[in-house]
C-alpha cells in the first residue's frame, strides 16, 4: 500500500510540476514574443470599461495567467499609465479570460492519446528555442513547448487521479453538506496559495472530477476556492505601491470575494442550470466540460454583478488608501459649481493658492531648519503640490470667461504666475535638501557661522511671507529680501576666499555655493508669490485694504 501511495503521490506531484512549468513557459514566451504589444493592448485599450474588459480577456487568454495580467495592470496604475476605472475593467476581463484554461483542459477530452500532438509540440518548440536563443523565434518556441507540456502535465495528473480511484476508497474522504462545500472551497484556495496559480488549481480540480475523485458539487466549490486564492498574488504585488495600485488590488479582491460568495450561495441553482444545459448539449458524461462551463458562468456572473457598480466602486476605492500627499493635493475650494460663478471662482482660487503656498513654505521651512533633513520628509508636500498645481491651472483653463468681469480676468495671469512660483519653490527646495549634507560638513569650518546666519535670515523671510503665519506680510519683505541678497554676496566671497587659501575644500565650497544660491532663489520666489497673492486678494476685496479712517471718510461722504 505504501508503494502504491508513493507512486500515486509521485504522479500527482510530477503532473503538477509539469503543469506549473508549462504555464511559466507559456507566460514568459508569449510576453517576450509579443514585445510591447501586450503592454500596449493593456495600456491603450482602457479608454472605456468595455475595451478594458476585452483587453483583459484577450491578454489573459494568451499568456495563461490572470495573476500576471493583474500584476501588470497594478504596475501600469502605479506608474500613472492607466486610470482606476480602466484598470478595474482589465481586472474584470482577466478574471473572465482565466476560464480559457478550463476549456483547454476540457478540450483535451481525455479520450485520445495526448502524446500524438503534445510531445511533438515540446520537441518543435524547444528546437526553435535552441536555434533562436534571445530572439522572438526562440520565445515563440518556448511558448509552444509550454503548450505541449501543458497537455502532458494534464495527462499525468489524469493518470495519477485514475490510479487513486483504483487503489483507494475515495468515497471515505467525501464530506457532505455546507461544511463539505466550505472545506472544498478552502482546499481550492490553499492549492492556489501554494502554487500561486489558479490555473493549476483548476487543472487539478478538473482532472480529479474527470477521474472520479471529486463530485461535481465538490469540484465546483474548489473552482470557487481557486478564485479566492488568486487574490493573494495581487495582495503581495501592492506592498509598498502607490494608493492607486492598492485600489486596483482591492478591486480585484472584492470582485473575487463577492463573486465567490454569491456563487456559493446559489451553487445548487447554478449547477442545476448547467446540468440542464449540459444535458441538452449531450455533456452529461463530460464533467470537465461541465466544470469549464461552470467556471465561465461563475466569472460572467461576477462581471454582471460588478459592471453596473464600477463607477460607485471606483468612488468607494478613491476614498480608501489615501496618503497625506493625496489629502493635501486634493483641491479644497475648487469645484465645477464654483467655476460657474467667476466672482466666487477667483475667491476660491485665492484660497487654494494660499493653501498651496502654505504647503510649499512648510517644505521650505523644514529644509531651512536643518541640514540633516531627509528628502523623505518632503515627499508628502512635494507630491501634494505635484497634484494641486495642475488642478489649479486646469480650473483656470475651464473658467467661464464669457461672464467674467474685466477685474476678475485681469487676475488670472497673476494666478498662473503664482503656480509657476510654486513649481520653482518645490524644485529648489528639493535641490537644497539633496545636497544639504555639504553645508553640514562645513558647519565647524571658518564660514560655518556665516552659512548658519544666512539660512536663519532666509527662514525669517520665508516665515514672514507664509500665508499660514499670523504675521503674514507684516514686515517689509522687499527690504528683508534685499538685505538677504546683499549678505549672499558677502557669504559667497567668504566661501571663495576660504577655498582659495585652503581653509575649506574647493569641491565642498562649490556645492555649498550652489545650495545657498538655490536658497536665495527659493526665497525670492516666495517673496514674489506673496506679493502676487496679496494683489489678487486686494483685487477681489478692495475694501479690505482700506484703513479704518479711509473707510469712515468714504461712509461719511456717501451719507
C-alpha positions as a printed NumPy array, in Angstrom:
array([[  0.   ,   0.   ,   0.   ],
       [  2.816,   2.414,   0.839],
       [  4.4  ,   1.743,  -2.568],
       [  1.106,   2.463,  -4.31 ],
       [  0.684,   5.646,  -2.331],
       [  4.201,   6.73 ,  -3.277],
       [  3.536,   6.076,  -6.987],
       [  0.23 ,   7.973,  -6.885],
       [  1.75 ,  10.887,  -4.997],
       [  4.694,  10.941,  -7.396],
       [  2.365,  11.065, -10.401],
       [  0.388,  13.88 ,  -8.819],
       [  3.482,  15.951,  -7.982],
       [  5.04 ,  15.261, -11.367],
       [  1.909,  16.296, -13.222],
       [  1.588,  19.438, -11.1  ],
       [  5.239,  20.304, -11.669],
       [  4.911,  19.859, -15.424],
       [  1.769,  21.974, -15.428],
       [  3.371,  24.839, -13.466],
       [  6.455,  24.705, -15.707],
       [  4.191,  24.808, -18.754],
       [  2.28 ,  27.843, -17.505],
       [  5.545,  29.626, -16.732],
       [  6.917,  28.878, -20.213],
       [  3.728,  29.984, -21.96 ],
       [  3.558,  33.229, -19.99 ],
       [  7.242,  34.045, -20.36 ],
       [  7.461,  33.062, -24.028],
       [  4.408,  34.979, -25.197],
       [  5.329,  38.072, -23.185],
       [  8.767,  38.163, -24.823],
       [  7.498,  37.234, -28.302],
       [  4.812,  39.91 , -28.231],
       [  7.307,  42.566, -27.136],
       [  5.422,  45.741, -26.29 ],
       [  2.226,  44.53 , -27.996],
       [  0.682,  43.043, -24.852],
       [  1.74 ,  46.1  , -22.873],
       [  0.18 ,  48.38 , -25.477],
       [ -3.059,  46.378, -25.513],
       [ -3.374,  46.827, -21.771],
       [ -2.157,  50.422, -21.544],
       [ -4.034,  51.798, -24.571],
       [ -7.208,  49.728, -24.63 ],
       [ -8.721,  51.075, -21.448],
       [-10.414,  54.223, -22.695],
       [-13.755,  52.558, -21.879],
       [-14.735,  49.813, -19.496],
       [-15.764,  47.557, -22.394],
       [-12.36 ,  47.89 , -24.044],
       [-10.676,  47.285, -20.698],
       [-12.66 ,  44.072, -20.211],
       [-11.896,  42.986, -23.773],
       [ -8.169,  43.6  , -23.441],
       [ -8.133,  41.762, -20.106],
       [ -9.83 ,  38.719, -21.674],
       [ -7.549,  38.664, -24.729],
       [ -4.25 ,  39.124, -22.911],
       [ -5.104,  36.647, -20.128],
       [ -6.204,  34.035, -22.669],
       [ -2.884,  34.461, -24.475],
       [ -0.467,  34.443, -21.552],
       [ -2.483,  31.938, -19.5  ],
       [ -2.098,  33.864, -16.271],
       [ -4.667,  36.182, -14.768],
       [ -2.204,  36.909, -11.962],
       [  0.407,  38.149, -14.453],
       [ -2.136,  40.422, -16.13 ],
       [ -3.443,  41.73 , -12.812],
       [  0.073,  42.426, -11.53 ],
       [  0.965,  44.145, -14.833],
       [ -2.164,  46.28 , -14.542],
       [ -1.226,  47.238, -10.991],
       [  2.205,  48.196, -12.315],
       [  0.705,  50.418, -15.034],
       [ -1.52 ,  52.15 , -12.493],
       [  1.451,  52.506, -10.161],
       [  3.354,  54.259, -12.971],
       [  0.414,  56.509, -13.839],
       [ -0.133,  54.897, -17.285],
       [ -3.656,  53.717, -16.537],
       [ -6.603,  55.142, -14.623],
       [ -8.538,  53.341, -11.91 ],
       [-11.74 ,  52.762, -13.892],
       [ -9.903,  51.342, -16.907],
       [ -7.806,  49.151, -14.636],
       [-10.933,  47.724, -12.996],
       [-12.185,  46.797, -16.468],
       [ -8.952,  44.91 , -17.153],
       [ -9.313,  43.1  , -13.814],
       [-12.841,  42.001, -14.766],
       [-11.591,  40.822, -18.147],
       [ -8.627,  38.964, -16.652],
       [-10.992,  37.023, -14.41 ],
       [-13.105,  36.017, -17.397],
       [-10.051,  35.269, -19.537],
       [ -8.658,  32.84 , -16.987],
       [-11.53 ,  30.455, -17.793],
       [ -9.715,  29.691, -21.058],
       [ -7.529,  27.32 , -19.031],
       [-10.612,  25.312, -18.068],
       [-11.609,  24.957, -21.691],
       [ -8.076,  23.904, -22.665],
       [ -8.153,  21.147, -20.048],
       [-11.656,  20.13 , -21.084],
       [-10.779,  20.225, -24.788],
       [ -8.177,  17.506, -24.274],
       [-11.195,  15.268, -23.964],
       [ -9.308,  12.579, -22.085],
       [-10.315,  10.283, -24.933],
       [ -7.229,  10.238, -27.193],
       [ -3.507,   9.986, -26.874],
       [ -2.221,  13.407, -25.899],
       [  1.32 ,  12.413, -26.819],
       [  0.379,  12.391, -30.505],
       [  0.477,  16.182, -30.623],
       [  1.78 ,  17.302, -27.207],
       [  5.216,  15.728, -27.425],
       [  5.863,  16.995, -30.971],
       [  4.941,  20.489, -29.725],
       [  7.528,  20.164, -26.985],
       [ 10.17 ,  18.97 , -29.473],
       [  9.475,  21.619, -32.106],
       [  9.211,  24.36 , -29.519],
       [ 12.496,  23.525, -27.837],
       [ 14.25 ,  23.227, -31.221],
       [ 13.055,  26.754, -32.033],
       [ 14.219,  27.842, -28.58 ],
       [ 17.703,  26.439, -29.131],
       [ 18.093,  27.777, -32.665],
       [ 16.662,  31.204, -31.884],
       [ 18.054,  31.939, -28.45 ],
       [ 17.365,  35.51 , -27.273],
       [ 15.101,  36.13 , -30.282],
       [ 11.377,  36.297, -30.95 ],
       [ 11.548,  32.898, -32.664],
       [ 13.037,  31.396, -29.521],
       [ 10.332,  32.986, -27.37 ],
       [  7.589,  31.577, -29.616],
       [  9.29 ,  28.179, -29.399],
       [  9.282,  28.415, -25.599],
       [  5.557,  29.152, -25.633],
       [  4.887,  26.208, -27.997],
       [  6.885,  23.872, -25.77 ],
       [  4.895,  25.229, -22.842],
       [  1.607,  24.341, -24.523],
       [  2.912,  20.839, -25.182],
       [  3.968,  20.404, -21.568],
       [  0.578,  21.78 , -20.505],
       [ -1.188,  18.809, -22.076],
       [  1.446,  16.339, -20.882],
       [  1.027,  17.65 , -17.341],
       [ -2.746,  17.283, -17.57 ],
       [ -2.299,  13.722, -18.831],
       [ -0.011,  12.817, -15.926],
       [ -2.464,  14.342, -13.453],
       [ -5.259,  12.318, -15.068],
       [ -3.283,   9.096, -14.688],
       [ -2.491,   9.925, -11.066],
       [ -6.114,  10.504, -10.132],
       [ -7.239,   7.403, -12.056],
       [ -4.702,   5.374, -10.079],
       [ -6.005,   6.887,  -6.842],
       [ -9.554,   5.808,  -7.661],
       [ -8.411,   2.265,  -8.39 ],
       [ -6.248,   1.872,  -5.277],
       [ -8.162,   3.792,  -2.6  ],
       [-11.757,   4.13 ,  -1.443],
       [-12.211,   7.796,  -2.303],
       [-15.803,   7.841,  -1.008],
       [-14.452,   7.712,   2.54 ],
       [-12.906,  11.16 ,   2.032],
       [-16.149,  12.763,   0.859],
       [-17.655,  15.419,   3.115],
       [-21.303,  16.287,   2.578],
       [-23.385,  19.39 ,   3.252],
       [-22.446,  23.032,   3.707],
       [-19.338,  22.211,   5.728],
       [-18.174,  19.932,   2.946],
       [-18.554,  22.671,   0.331],
       [-16.694,  25.14 ,   2.549],
       [-13.924,  22.571,   3.02 ],
       [-13.524,  22.183,  -0.733],
       [-13.534,  25.974,  -1.163],
       [-10.681,  26.073,   1.345],
       [ -8.821,  23.307,  -0.493],
       [ -9.115,  25.191,  -3.797],
       [ -7.857,  28.378,  -2.167],
       [ -4.996,  26.517,  -0.446],
       [ -3.809,  24.92 ,  -3.693],
       [ -3.804,  28.317,  -5.372],
       [ -1.903,  29.887,  -2.484],
       [  0.631,  27.054,  -2.542],
       [  1.203,  27.087,  -6.304],
       [  0.495,  30.82 ,  -6.823],
       [ -1.545,  29.743,  -9.852],
       [ -5.316,  29.462, -10.016],
       [ -4.818,  27.672, -13.359],
       [ -3.004,  24.869, -11.529],
       [ -5.84 ,  24.552,  -9.027],
       [ -8.399,  24.479, -11.854],
       [ -6.441,  21.792, -13.74 ],
       [ -6.172,  19.653, -10.609],
       [ -9.888,  20.082,  -9.939],
       [-10.988,  19.208, -13.474],
       [ -8.746,  16.162, -13.725],
       [ -9.848,  14.979, -10.284],
       [-13.504,  15.308, -11.29 ],
       [-12.877,  13.505, -14.581],
       [-11.078,  10.703, -12.732],
       [-13.998,  10.244, -10.357],
       [-12.146,  11.542,  -7.303],
       [-14.461,  14.531,  -6.902],
       [-18.15 ,  15.011,  -7.427],
       [-19.374,  17.958,  -9.482],
       [-20.558,  19.868,  -6.4  ],
       [-17.226,  19.48 ,  -4.622],
       [-15.267,  20.338,  -7.77 ],
       [-17.367,  23.464,  -8.332],
       [-16.629,  24.538,  -4.752],
       [-12.902,  24.053,  -5.406],
       [-13.185,  26.212,  -8.536],
       [-14.711,  28.928,  -6.354],
       [-11.888,  28.486,  -3.835],
       [ -9.26 ,  28.818,  -6.565],
       [-10.773,  32.184,  -7.485],
       [-10.498,  33.329,  -3.867],
       [ -6.915,  32.116,  -3.569],
       [ -5.735,  34.007,  -6.642],
       [ -6.276,  37.331,  -4.815],
       [ -3.114,  36.649,  -2.799],
       [ -0.871,  37.479,  -5.765],
       [ -2.402,  40.934,  -6.134],
       [ -2.159,  41.498,  -2.388],
       [  1.556,  40.692,  -2.419],
       [  2.134,  42.853,  -5.508],
       [  0.957,  46.096,  -3.88 ],
       [  3.257,  46.021,  -0.854],
       [  4.871,  49.455,  -0.949],
       [  2.918,  50.501,  -4.066],
       [  1.008,  53.72 ,  -4.695],
       [ -2.517,  54.231,  -3.315],
       [ -3.984,  53.828,  -6.815],
       [ -2.269,  50.461,  -7.226],
       [ -3.656,  49.376,  -3.846],
       [ -7.12 ,  50.405,  -5.025],
       [ -6.813,  48.182,  -8.107],
       [ -5.714,  45.265,  -5.936],
       [ -8.627,  45.922,  -3.571],
       [-10.998,  45.938,  -6.559],
       [ -9.567,  42.584,  -7.663],
       [-10.041,  41.14 ,  -4.162],
       [-13.6  ,  42.482,  -3.896],
       [-14.512,  41.125,  -7.333],
       [-13.387,  37.62 ,  -6.42 ],
       [-14.699,  37.554,  -2.854],
       [-18.151,  38.935,  -3.71 ],
       [-18.487,  36.746,  -6.8  ],
       [-17.367,  33.682,  -4.837],
       [-19.847,  34.416,  -2.018],
       [-22.784,  34.87 ,  -4.403],
       [-21.853,  31.791,  -6.446],
       [-21.572,  29.691,  -3.29 ],
       [-24.995,  30.863,  -2.113],
       [-26.674,  29.945,  -5.377],
       [-24.427,  26.994,  -6.211],
       [-27.264,  24.412,  -6.365],
       [-29.216,  26.639,  -8.764],
       [-26.158,  27.294, -10.941],
       [-25.282,  23.601, -11.146],
       [-28.903,  22.702, -11.902],
       [-28.962,  25.186, -14.779],
       [-25.575,  23.986, -16.042],
       [-26.595,  20.329, -15.803],
       [-29.765,  21.141, -17.738],
       [-27.738,  22.949, -20.357],
       [-25.192,  20.12 , -20.418],
       [-27.975,  17.56 , -20.837],
       [-29.343,  19.368, -23.856],
       [-25.85 ,  19.554, -25.311],
       [-25.098,  15.915, -24.544],
       [-22.43 ,  16.72 , -21.938],
       [-23.721,  14.544, -19.096],
       [-20.66 ,  12.277, -19.159],
       [-18.079,  15.039, -19.537],
       [-17.527,  16.524, -16.069],
       [-14.519,  18.559, -17.246],
       [-16.642,  20.337, -19.826],
       [-19.424,  20.819, -17.275],
       [-16.969,  22.37 , -14.843],
       [-15.45 ,  24.561, -17.548],
       [-18.962,  25.782, -18.288],
       [-19.485,  26.426, -14.564],
       [-16.17 ,  28.287, -14.316],
       [-17.125,  30.548, -17.219],
       [-20.645,  31.103, -15.869],
       [-19.199,  31.871, -12.431],
       [-16.867,  34.564, -13.813],
       [-19.56 ,  36.021, -16.098],
       [-21.789,  36.254, -13.016],
       [-19.102,  38.401, -11.393],
       [-18.88 ,  40.589, -14.485],
       [-22.67 ,  41.028, -14.475],
       [-22.625,  41.94 , -10.772],
       [-19.768,  44.439, -10.978],
       [-20.332,  46.012, -14.399],
       [-23.09 ,  48.425, -13.27 ],
       [-21.31 ,  49.032,  -9.969],
       [-17.954,  50.084, -11.45 ],
       [-18.445,  53.839, -11.014],
       [-19.623,  53.557,  -7.368],
       [-16.842,  51.047,  -6.708],
       [-14.245,  53.436,  -8.138],
       [-15.581,  56.253,  -5.94 ],
       [-15.518,  53.951,  -2.919],
       [-11.935,  52.927,  -3.623],
       [-10.888,  56.542,  -4.238],
       [-11.773,  57.274,  -0.62 ],
       [ -9.556,  54.444,   0.584],
       [ -5.756,  54.147,   0.932],
       [ -5.306,  57.902,   0.869],
       [ -1.867,  59.181,   1.767],
       [ -1.132,  62.514,   3.374],
       [  0.064,  63.741,  -0.026],
       [ -3.227,  62.808,  -1.701],
       [ -5.233,  64.517,   1.011],
       [ -3.123,  67.669,   0.767],
       [ -3.078,  67.542,  -3.026],
       [ -6.85 ,  67.41 ,  -3.43 ],
       [ -8.332,  70.903,  -4.007],
       [-10.491,  72.018,  -1.097],
       [-12.052,  75.128,  -2.622],
       [-12.271,  74.393,  -6.35 ],
       [-15.209,  72.609,  -7.985],
       [-17.411,  72.971, -11.053],
       [-20.191,  74.745,  -9.157],
       [-17.785,  77.482,  -8.099],
       [-16.326,  77.737, -11.615],
       [-19.74 ,  78.718, -12.997],
       [-19.675,  81.977, -10.998],
       [-16.483,  83.941, -11.826],
       [-16.631,  86.176,  -8.728],
       [-16.758,  83.128,  -6.476],
       [-14.223,  81.29 ,  -8.623],
       [-11.469,  83.885,  -8.238],
       [-12.046,  83.95 ,  -4.478],
       [-11.784,  80.139,  -4.397],
       [ -8.592,  80.348,  -6.454],
       [ -7.079,  82.802,  -3.978],
       [ -7.908,  80.47 ,  -1.085],
       [ -6.465,  77.444,  -2.904],
       [ -3.311,  79.384,  -3.81 ],
       [ -2.91 ,  80.419,  -0.185],
       [ -3.186,  76.775,   0.87 ],
       [ -0.697,  75.654,  -1.801],
       [  1.753,  78.37 ,  -0.778],
       [  1.418,  77.198,   2.807],
       [  2.42 ,  73.677,   1.72 ],
       [  5.398,  74.986,  -0.281],
       [  6.507,  77.199,   2.602],
       [  6.179,  74.316,   5.031],
       [  8.595,  72.225,   2.966],
       [ 10.987,  75.15 ,   2.544],
       [ 10.893,  75.938,   6.271],
       [ 11.747,  72.315,   7.075],
       [ 14.615,  72.425,   4.599],
       [ 15.989,  75.624,   6.198],
       [ 15.546,  74.37 ,   9.754],
       [ 18.161,  71.626,   9.451],
       [ 20.91 ,  70.493,   7.113],
       [ 20.257,  66.898,   8.167],
       [ 16.684,  66.655,   6.866],
       [ 15.934,  63.678,   4.616],
       [ 14.264,  64.023,   1.188],
       [ 11.645,  61.563,   2.512],
       [ 10.475,  64.265,   4.93 ],
       [  9.428,  66.408,   1.971],
       [  7.652,  63.72 ,  -0.062],
       [  4.127,  64.495,   1.165],
       [  4.386,  68.214,   0.412],
       [  6.168,  67.677,  -2.902],
       [  3.618,  65.117,  -4.151],
       [  0.748,  67.287,  -2.905],
       [  1.998,  70.255,  -4.954],
       [  2.504,  67.972,  -7.962],
       [ -1.266,  67.304,  -7.871],
       [ -2.534,  70.638,  -6.588],
       [ -0.725,  72.982,  -9.004],
       [ -2.062,  71.251, -12.174],
       [ -5.545,  71.2  , -10.603],
       [ -5.399,  74.979, -10.082],
       [ -4.159,  75.538, -13.638],
       [ -6.86 ,  73.261, -15.051],
       [ -9.503,  75.162, -13.071],
       [ -8.282,  78.455, -14.577],
       [ -8.397,  76.958, -18.082],
       [-12.052,  75.925, -17.676],
       [-13.427,  79.085, -16.087],
       [-16.382,  80.744, -17.858],
       [-14.719,  83.799, -19.406],
       [-17.844,  84.989, -21.231],
       [-19.451,  86.033, -17.938],
       [-16.234,  87.2  , -16.334],
       [-15.732,  90.828, -15.296],
       [-12.591,  92.561, -16.514],
       [-11.302,  92.975, -12.958],
       [-11.553,  89.216, -12.436],
       [ -9.995,  88.328, -15.8  ],
       [ -7.024,  90.548, -15.022],
       [ -6.156,  88.361, -12.018],
       [ -5.865,  85.096, -13.948],
       [ -2.321,  85.769, -15.239],
       [ -1.31 ,  86.542, -11.647],
       [ -2.782,  83.2  , -10.538],
       [ -0.728,  81.355, -13.148],
       [  2.388,  83.289, -12.148],
       [  1.921,  82.082,  -8.578],
       [  1.626,  78.472,  -9.776],
       [  4.928,  78.919, -11.627],
       [  6.492,  80.232,  -8.43 ],
       [  5.153,  77.201,  -6.585],
       [  6.737,  74.821,  -9.094],
       [ 10.099,  76.544,  -8.79 ],
       [  9.98 ,  76.698,  -4.983],
       [  9.303,  72.945,  -4.859],
       [ 12.14 ,  72.209,  -7.281],
       [ 14.646,  74.43 ,  -5.476],
       [ 13.677,  73.015,  -2.086],
       [ 14.398,  69.513,  -3.359],
       [ 17.803,  70.61 ,  -4.666],
       [ 18.632,  72.198,  -1.309],
       [ 17.792,  69.049,   0.637],
       [ 19.53 ,  66.66 ,  -1.771],
       [ 22.876,  68.422,  -1.218],
       [ 22.424,  69.905,   2.262],
       [ 24.891,  67.442,   3.807],
       [ 27.67 ,  69.549,   2.252],
       [ 26.608,  72.523,   4.383],
       [ 26.668,  70.312,   7.451],
       [ 30.228,  69.293,   6.599],
       [ 31.256,  72.989,   6.594],
       [ 29.432,  73.806,   9.824],
       [ 32.533,  73.723,  12.021],
       [ 34.741,  75.493,   9.472],
       [ 35.685,  79.143,   9.059],
       [ 32.44 ,  80.065,   7.271],
       [ 30.087,  77.797,   9.235],
       [ 28.64 ,  80.629,  11.314],
       [ 28.123,  82.785,   8.201],
       [ 26.218,  79.967,   6.489],
       [ 24.026,  79.449,   9.57 ],
       [ 23.221,  83.181,   9.792],
       [ 22.312,  83.294,   6.105],
       [ 19.954,  80.318,   6.436],
       [ 18.298,  81.83 ,   9.535],
       [ 17.775,  85.112,   7.671],
       [ 16.251,  83.245,   4.711],
       [ 13.951,  81.334,   7.07 ],
       [ 12.787,  84.626,   8.614],
       [ 11.877,  86.   ,   5.176],
       [ 10.025,  82.796,   4.29 ],
       [  8.049,  82.848,   7.546],
       [  7.069,  86.482,   7.027],
       [  5.698,  85.573,   3.58 ],
       [  3.878,  82.405,   4.672],
       [  0.068,  82.774,   4.395],
       [ -0.398,  80.41 ,   7.327],
       [  1.641,  82.732,   9.592],
       [ -0.421,  85.201,  11.714],
       [  2.076,  87.989,  10.916],
       [  1.804,  87.431,   7.154],
       [  3.176,  90.483,   5.266],
       [  3.584,  92.5  ,   8.459],
       [  7.242,  93.114,   7.629],
       [  8.809,  94.863,   4.64 ],
       [  9.514,  91.804,   2.532],
       [ 11.376,  93.663,  -0.184],
       [ 13.761,  95.247,   2.333],
       [ 14.276,  91.894,   4.081],
       [ 14.992,  90.152,   0.79 ],
       [ 17.37 ,  92.917,  -0.347],
       [ 19.297,  92.525,   2.893],
       [ 19.42 ,  88.744,   2.34 ],
       [ 20.681,  89.19 ,  -1.222],
       [ 23.372,  91.609,  -0.032],
       [ 24.502,  89.143,   2.626],
       [ 24.592,  86.414,  -0.032],
       [ 27.258,  88.256,  -1.988],
       [ 29.35 ,  88.655,   1.175],
       [ 28.896,  84.981,   2.042],
       [ 29.867,  83.897,  -1.458],
       [ 33.078,  85.965,  -1.266],
       [ 33.874,  84.45 ,   2.141],
       [ 33.367,  80.9  ,   0.809],
       [ 35.584,  81.501,  -2.209],
       [ 38.277,  83.052,  -0.02 ],
       [ 38.207,  80.05 ,   2.319],
       [ 38.616,  77.725,  -0.668],
       [ 41.399,  79.838,  -2.182],
       [ 43.592,  79.854,   0.93 ],
       [ 42.979,  76.178,   1.703],
       [ 40.755,  76.623,   4.761],
       [ 37.872,  74.73 ,   3.069],
       [ 37.796,  72.03 ,   0.34 ],
       [ 37.134,  73.564,  -3.094],
       [ 34.674,  70.803,  -4.079],
       [ 32.554,  71.307,  -0.972],
       [ 32.632,  75.065,  -1.373],
       [ 31.361,  74.843,  -4.96 ],
       [ 28.484,  72.595,  -3.898],
       [ 27.711,  74.847,  -0.923],
       [ 27.532,  77.885,  -3.211],
       [ 25.022,  76.049,  -5.433],
       [ 22.888,  75.062,  -2.428],
       [ 22.909,  78.581,  -0.986],
       [ 22.135,  80.068,  -4.408],
       [ 19.095,  77.764,  -4.553],
       [ 18.151,  79.017,  -1.087],
       [ 18.322,  82.638,  -2.248],
       [ 16.341,  81.871,  -5.41 ],
       [ 13.646,  79.965,  -3.48 ],
       [ 13.319,  82.876,  -1.054],
       [ 12.985,  85.296,  -3.974],
       [ 10.148,  83.183,  -5.435],
       [  8.461,  83.158,  -2.026],
       [  8.522,  86.953,  -1.888],
       [  7.171,  87.258,  -5.428],
       [  4.391,  84.768,  -4.686],
       [  3.454,  86.675,  -1.522],
       [  3.124,  89.956,  -3.432],
       [  1.104,  88.333,  -6.23 ],
       [ -1.259,  86.64 ,  -3.792],
       [ -1.684,  89.881,  -1.865],
       [ -2.501,  91.675,  -5.135],
       [ -5.127,  89.071,  -6.01 ],
       [ -6.718,  89.419,  -2.574],
       [ -6.877,  93.211,  -2.856],
       [ -8.414,  92.998,  -6.325],
       [-11.077,  90.618,  -5.02 ],
       [-11.883,  92.692,  -1.923],
       [-10.661,  96.303,  -2.275],
       [-12.395,  97.303,   0.972],
       [-10.151,  95.007,   2.997],
       [ -7.094,  97.107,   2.135],
       [ -8.511, 100.413,   3.376],
       [ -7.607, 101.814,   6.745],
       [-10.43 , 102.476,   9.252],
       [-10.063, 106.254,   8.703],
       [-10.428, 105.873,   4.911],
       [-13.462, 103.657,   5.276],
       [-15.084, 106.1  ,   7.722],
       [-14.394, 109.06 ,   5.405],
       [-15.972, 107.258,   2.418],
       [-19.02 , 106.347,   4.517],
       [-19.435, 109.97 ,   5.636],
       [-19.152, 111.225,   2.051],
       [-21.738, 108.72 ,   0.886],
       [-24.21 , 109.806,   3.559]])
